[in-house]
Amino acid sequence: MARLTGLDASFLAFEKDGAHMHVGSVLVFEGPAPDYVAFAARIENGLHSVPRYRQKLAFPPLGVARPIWVDDPHFNVGYHVRHTALPAPAGDAELRALAGRVFAQQLDRDKPLWEIWLVDTMGDGRFALICKTHHALVDGISGVDIMSVLFDLSADAEEPEPGPPWSPRPAPSGAELLAEGLIERVTGPVRFARGLVAAPDRAGADAGRAVAGLAAMAAAGVAGAPPSPLNVRIGPHRRFAWVSADLDQFKAIKNALGGTINDVVLTVVTGALRAHLIRRGRDPEGTELKAMVPISVRADAERGALGNRVAAMYAPLPVGLPGALERFRTVHEAMAGLKESGQAVGAQAITRLADVAAPTVLDQAARLQSRQRFFNLTVTNVPGPQLPLFMMGRKLEAFYPKVPLVLNTALGIAIMSYDGHLFFGLLGDYDAMEDLDELATDLEAAIRELASCAGVKTSRKPRRRVPVRT
């Protein structure tokens, strides 16, 4: 019985009061939509490669241990692969409105935790997929690998052979879940301690790094995040917007100024948020917002494995600085310092401790998270494949990612690189982020501003269509 890790289980505990902890994406394809029956069959034929997509959660009685994954005896691919159409002539605006509604709905915990919506009848001859998967099942880096099950490397690739017939394994009884849970409560801490005893020198060094990392995280947490329009009680509804940009332009900016592409990404997000604050009548002078930046700690050997292997750092966003170059230098220096401070090591140590924590401890942590003031928003940047992908002969044109909102945080920005582009997905609380489309425009302007300051030729204006109000 595969039990959720402490980090995976924490995403279940954090899901409350409108904060739905699923990651997702909007994928736009060239050409007409495939036949729904054939599309659903294509997905079902590939599920043997990702068997957890046929599994659901089973909760031990009395909450004695974290949930486990068990086969769903009533699995029906038609429940998870859904079909809808937009009224003609539909385009990006209507697609974004639909995505906001889909992302606002919590996944059913009595079934496998994923959905894919096939959306056809876009007026310009394209179609789309809206995908969502619970964070307890998959993280951003692993999700890229799992999505590749759907894709081919050429338009004329042969359809994959279906896997062997699937038969669900019997579900454990309540008594078995209780017994296994009690055993886990006893043996988990023992295994953790044995790991320390087996290699005391390494354990001592790791402990030293972990303590230093925890101290760095504590220092970041004590400072807290400043008040902002982004930090309000969120509701159940969502808006979704996006921006696409030229990856080569970001590389040229990085090369001209020194640093990393992530530095450039955080800088343009900072510029957009500065404009956002000013438009809302806030004086940003002297303000430094704080972004929670998830980072992957997944080893190469673990690529494609399910579950989460992520830690986090708190990155400063100097919205009080008026110049784009000033903002870049501050972000670059701060990110280099964060890597040296060991915040990521501290975050990883916390996730290891979560593996031996009782579920009640995770629930208490969730209550604490509901009052979090550690960061203002989430910004996550996921590297994707830099070659074109195809699905049933149709080319994937755009990949707009979605990161979940946590309580008291009304904005999340996810960035995905694919085939020479950077795709920004902006998820906002429907009421708190009524001006989400204006923020997307601010992001476009911030990209052009930083490129101009770096002496990089501005590429054509990124494609972005303003969403309609619903």
C-alpha positions in Angstrom: 0.0 0.0 0.0 1.6 3.3 -1.1 1.2 5.9 1.6 1.2 9.6 0.9 4.3 11.4 2.0 4.0 14.1 4.7 4.3 16.7 2.0 1.7 15.1 -0.2 -0.7 14.8 2.7 -0.1 18.5 3.6 -1.7 19.5 0.4 -4.8 17.7 1.4 -4.8 19.4 4.8 -4.3 22.9 3.2 -7.4 22.4 1.0 -10.2 24.3 2.7 -12.3 27.5 2.5 -12.0 27.9 -1.2 -8.3 27.1 -1.5 -8.3 24.1 -4.0 -4.9 22.5 -4.1 -4.8 21.3 -7.7 -2.2 22.3 -10.3 -3.4 22.6 -13.9 -2.9 24.0 -17.4 -4.6 25.2 -20.5 -3.2 23.5 -23.6 -4.0 25.1 -27.0 -3.6 23.0 -30.2 -3.6 23.8 -33.8 -6.3 22.2 -36.0 -9.7 20.7 -35.2 -10.5 18.8 -32.1 -10.2 15.0 -32.2 -13.2 12.8 -31.8 -14.0 12.6 -28.1 -14.4 8.8 -28.0 -11.0 8.3 -29.7 -9.4 10.9 -27.4 -10.7 9.2 -24.3 -9.5 5.9 -25.6 -6.0 7.4 -26.3 -5.8 8.5 -22.7 -7.1 5.2 -21.3 -4.6 3.2 -23.4 -1.8 5.2 -21.8 -2.8 4.8 -18.2 -0.8 1.6 -17.7 2.3 4.0 -17.7 0.8 6.0 -14.9 -1.2 3.5 -12.8 -1.9 6.0 -10.0 -4.3 7.8 -12.3 -6.6 4.8 -11.7 -6.2 5.1 -7.9 -8.0 7.0 -5.2 -7.4 7.9 -1.6 -8.2 5.6 1.3 -8.2 7.2 4.8 -7.3 5.0 7.8 -9.9 5.0 10.6 -9.5 7.5 13.4 -6.9 9.5 11.4 -4.1 7.3 12.8 -1.9 7.7 9.7 -1.7 9.4 6.4 -4.0 8.2 3.5 -2.9 5.5 1.1 -3.5 5.0 -2.7 -5.8 2.2 -3.6 -7.2 1.0 -7.0 -10.6 2.5 -7.8 -12.9 -0.4 -8.5 -15.4 1.8 -10.3 -12.8 3.7 -12.4 -14.4 5.2 -15.5 -12.3 7.2 -17.9 -15.4 9.0 -19.1 -15.8 10.7 -15.7 -12.2 12.1 -15.8 -12.0 12.9 -19.5 -14.8 15.4 -20.2 -16.1 17.0 -23.4 -17.4 20.5 -23.9 -17.7 23.1 -26.6 -17.6 26.9 -26.7 -20.3 28.7 -28.6 -19.1 30.0 -32.0 -17.4 32.3 -32.7 -15.3 31.5 -29.5 -11.7 32.4 -28.9 -9.2 32.9 -26.1 -11.5 35.2 -24.0 -14.2 32.5 -23.7 -11.6 29.8 -23.2 -10.1 31.7 -20.3 -13.5 32.3 -18.7 -14.2 28.5 -18.9 -10.8 27.7 -17.5 -11.5 30.0 -14.5 -14.7 28.1 -13.8 -13.1 24.7 -14.1 -10.1 25.6 -11.9 -12.6 26.9 -9.2 -14.1 23.4 -8.7 -12.6 21.1 -6.1 -11.6 17.6 -7.3 -13.8 14.8 -5.9 -11.7 13.0 -3.2 -13.8 9.8 -3.6 -12.3 9.3 -7.1 -8.8 9.6 -8.7 -7.7 13.2 -8.4 -7.5 14.4 -12.0 -9.6 15.7 -14.9 -9.0 16.6 -18.5 -11.6 18.7 -20.4 -11.6 18.5 -24.2 -12.7 21.9 -25.5 -13.6 22.2 -29.2 -15.4 24.8 -31.4 -12.9 27.6 -31.0 -13.6 30.1 -33.8 -10.1 30.2 -35.2 -9.9 26.5 -36.0 -8.1 25.5 -32.8 -9.0 23.4 -29.8 -7.9 23.2 -26.2 -7.4 20.9 -23.2 -8.0 22.1 -19.7 -6.2 19.8 -17.3 -6.1 19.7 -13.5 -4.4 17.2 -11.1 -4.3 17.4 -7.3 -1.0 18.6 -5.9 -1.0 15.5 -3.6 -0.7 13.4 -6.7 1.9 15.3 -8.7 4.2 18.3 -8.5 5.1 20.7 -11.4 8.3 19.0 -12.5 6.9 15.5 -12.4 3.7 16.7 -14.1 5.7 17.7 -17.2 6.9 14.1 -17.5 3.4 12.6 -17.0 1.8 14.9 -19.5 4.3 13.6 -22.0 2.4 10.3 -22.0 -0.2 12.2 -24.1 2.3 13.6 -26.6 4.2 12.5 -29.7 7.3 14.0 -31.2 5.9 14.1 -34.7 2.5 14.7 -36.3 2.5 11.3 -38.1 3.5 9.2 -35.1 1.7 5.9 -34.8 -0.9 5.5 -32.0 0.6 3.7 -29.0 -0.4 0.2 -28.4 -2.9 -0.2 -25.5 -1.6 -1.6 -22.3 -2.6 -5.0 -20.8 -6.1 -5.4 -19.5 -6.5 -3.7 -16.1 -8.1 -5.3 -13.1 -8.4 -3.4 -9.8 -6.7 -4.9 -6.8 -9.0 -5.5 -3.8 -9.3 -2.5 -1.5 -8.1 -3.0 2.1 -10.7 -3.3 4.8 -11.1 -0.7 7.5 -9.3 -3.1 9.9 -6.4 -3.5 7.6 -6.1 0.3 7.1 -6.2 0.8 10.9 -3.5 -1.9 11.5 -1.2 -0.6 8.8 -1.7 2.9 10.1 -0.7 2.0 13.6 2.3 0.1 12.3 3.3 3.2 10.3 3.0 5.4 13.4 5.5 3.2 15.2 7.9 2.3 12.4 8.1 5.7 10.7 10.1 7.4 13.4 12.2 4.3 13.9 13.2 4.3 10.2 14.0 8.0 10.4 16.2 7.4 13.5 18.0 4.4 11.8 18.9 6.7 8.9 20.6 9.0 11.3 22.5 6.1 13.1 23.5 4.3 9.9 25.7 7.2 8.7 26.4 9.4 11.7 29.0 11.6 10.0 26.7 12.3 7.1 23.7 12.7 9.4 25.7 15.2 11.5 26.6 17.2 8.4 23.1 17.0 7.1 21.7 18.1 10.4 24.1 21.1 10.5 22.9 22.2 7.1 19.3 21.6 8.0 19.6 23.7 11.2 21.2 26.5 9.2 18.5 26.2 6.6 15.8 26.3 9.2 17.3 29.3 10.8 17.3 31.0 7.4 13.7 30.1 6.9 12.8 31.3 10.4 14.5 34.7 9.7 12.5 35.0 6.5 9.3 34.1 8.2 9.8 36.4 11.2 10.2 39.3 8.8 6.9 38.4 7.2 5.3 39.8 4.1 4.1 43.4 4.0 0.3 44.1 3.7 -0.8 44.3 0.1 -4.0 44.1 -2.0 -2.9 40.5 -2.8 -3.4 39.3 0.7 -7.1 39.1 1.5 -9.5 36.3 2.3 -10.1 34.5 -0.9 -13.5 33.2 -2.2 -14.5 30.1 -4.2 -14.3 31.6 -7.7 -11.4 32.2 -10.0 -10.2 34.3 -13.0 -7.5 33.0 -15.3 -5.3 35.1 -17.7 -2.1 34.5 -19.6 0.8 36.1 -21.4 3.2 34.4 -23.9 6.8 35.7 -24.5 9.9 34.8 -26.5 12.3 32.6 -24.6 15.2 33.9 -26.7 14.4 37.4 -25.6 14.6 36.4 -21.9 17.9 34.6 -22.6 19.3 37.7 -24.3 18.3 39.9 -21.3 19.9 37.4 -19.0 23.1 37.4 -21.0 23.2 41.2 -21.3 22.7 41.7 -17.5 24.2 38.6 -16.0 22.2 36.3 -13.9 19.6 33.6 -14.7 16.4 33.4 -16.6 14.6 33.1 -13.3 16.1 36.4 -12.2 14.6 37.9 -15.4 11.2 36.3 -14.7 11.1 37.6 -11.1 12.1 41.0 -12.3 9.3 41.4 -14.8 6.8 40.0 -12.3 8.1 42.7 -9.9 7.6 45.4 -12.5 4.1 44.2 -13.2 3.2 44.2 -9.5 4.6 47.7 -9.1 2.3 49.0 -11.8 -0.6 47.0 -10.2 -0.1 48.7 -6.9 0.1 52.2 -8.4 -3.1 51.6 -10.4 -4.8 50.6 -7.1 -3.7 53.9 -5.5 -0.9 52.4 -3.4 2.5 54.1 -3.1 5.0 51.3 -3.6 8.0 53.4 -2.4 10.0 51.4 0.2 7.9 48.3 -0.3 9.4 44.9 -1.0 6.8 42.1 -1.6 7.7 38.5 -1.0 7.2 35.6 -3.4 7.1 32.0 -2.4 9.2 30.3 -5.1 8.8 26.4 -5.2 12.0 24.7 -6.3 12.4 21.1 -7.4 14.6 18.8 -5.3 13.8 15.8 -7.5 16.8 13.8 -8.6 17.2 12.9 -12.3 16.5 9.2 -11.4 13.1 10.3 -10.0 11.8 12.1 -13.0 8.4 10.7 -14.0 7.8 9.5 -10.4 4.5 10.6 -8.8 4.4 12.5 -5.6 6.0 15.8 -4.6 9.7 16.5 -4.4 9.6 20.3 -3.9 11.0 22.8 -1.4 10.5 26.6 -1.3 12.4 29.8 -1.0 11.0 33.3 -0.2 12.2 35.7 -2.9 12.0 39.5 -2.4 10.3 41.5 -5.1 11.5 45.1 -4.9 8.4 46.9 -6.1 9.5 50.1 -4.5 12.4 50.6 -6.9 11.4 52.8 -9.9 13.9 51.5 -12.4 13.9 48.1 -14.1 17.6 47.7 -13.9 17.6 48.5 -10.2 14.9 45.8 -9.7 16.9 43.3 -11.7 20.1 43.8 -9.7 18.3 43.6 -6.4 16.5 40.4 -7.4 19.7 38.9 -8.8 21.7 39.6 -5.7 18.9 38.4 -3.4 18.4 35.1 -5.2 22.1 34.4 -5.1 22.1 35.1 -1.4 19.0 32.9 -0.8 20.8 29.9 -2.5 23.7 30.4 -0.1 21.5 30.9 2.9 20.2 27.3 2.7 16.5 28.2 2.8 15.8 25.3 0.4 17.7 22.9 2.7 15.6 24.1 5.6 12.4 23.6 3.6 13.5 20.1 2.6 14.2 19.3 6.3 10.7 20.3 7.2 9.2 18.0 4.6 11.3 15.1 5.9 10.0 15.7 9.4 6.5 15.8 8.0 6.9 12.2 7.0 7.1 11.2 10.6 4.4 13.6 11.9 1.0 12.4 12.9 -1.9 13.6 10.7 -3.2 15.7 13.6 0.1 17.7 13.4 -0.5 18.3 9.7 -4.0 19.5 10.4 -2.6 22.0 13.0 -0.1 23.2 10.4 -2.9 23.7 8.0 -4.7 25.9 10.6 -1.5 27.9 11.0 -1.2 28.2 7.2 -4.7 29.7 7.1 -3.3 32.7 8.9 0.0 32.8 6.9 1.7 36.1 6.4 5.0 34.7 5.1 4.6 35.7 1.5 2.4 37.8 -0.8 2.0 35.5 -3.8 3.4 32.3 -5.4 5.7 32.5 -8.4 6.8 29.1 -9.9 8.9 28.6 -13.0 8.9 25.2 -14.6 11.3 24.2 -17.5 9.5 22.3 -20.3 10.6 20.7 -23.6 12.1 22.9 -26.2 10.8 21.0 -29.2 7.3 20.9 -30.7 4.9 18.3 -29.3 1.9 16.7 -31.0 -1.2 14.9 -29.8 -3.1 12.7 -32.2 -1.5 14.6 -35.1 -2.3 18.1 -33.8 0.6 20.4 -32.8 0.7 21.8 -29.3 0.8 25.6 -29.8 0.7 27.0 -26.2 1.0 25.6 -22.6 -0.4 28.0 -20.0 0.2 26.6 -16.5 -1.8 27.1 -13.3 -0.6 27.2 -9.7 -3.1 26.9 -6.8 -4.0 29.8 -4.5 -3.5 29.4 -0.8 -5.6 31.0 1.8 -5.2 34.8 2.1 -3.3 34.9 -1.2 -5.3 36.1 -4.1 -2.7 35.7 -6.9 -0.5 32.9 -8.2 1.8 33.1 -11.3 3.1 30.0 -13.0 5.6 30.1 -15.8 6.3 27.2 -18.3 8.9 27.2 -21.0 8.0 25.2 -24.2 9.3 25.2 -27.8 11.1 28.6 -27.6 8.4 30.4 -25.6 7.7 31.3 -22.0 4.0 31.0 -21.1 2.7 32.9 -18.0 -0.5 31.6 -16.4 -2.1 34.1 -13.9 -4.7 32.7 -11.5 -6.6 35.2 -9.4 -9.4 35.2 -6.9 -12.5 36.4 -8.8 -13.4 39.2 -6.4 -10.0 40.3 -5.2 -8.4 40.3 -8.7 -11.1 41.9 -10.8 -8.2 43.7 -12.7 -6.4 40.5 -13.6 -6.4 41.3 -17.3 -4.8 44.7 -16.5 -2.1 42.9 -14.5 -1.4 40.7 -17.6 -1.0 43.9 -19.6 1.4 45.2 -16.9 3.4 42.0 -17.3 3.7 42.6 -21.1 4.9 46.2 -20.4 7.4 45.0 -17.8 8.9 42.6 -20.3 9.3 45.3 -22.9 10.8 47.8 -20.3 13.4 45.4 -19.1 14.4 44.4 -22.6 14.8 48.0 -23.6 16.9 48.8 -20.5 19.1 45.8 -21.3 19.5 46.9 -24.9 17.7 43.8 -26.2 15.5 44.1 -29.3 11.9 43.9 -28.3 10.2 41.0 -29.9 6.7 41.3 -31.3 4.0 42.0 -28.8 3.2 38.7 -27.0 -0.2 37.1 -27.9 -2.8 37.8 -25.2 -6.4 38.4 -25.6 -8.4 40.2 -22.9 -10.9 37.8 -21.2 -14.6 38.6 -21.1 -16.5 39.2 -17.9 -18.9 36.5 -16.8 
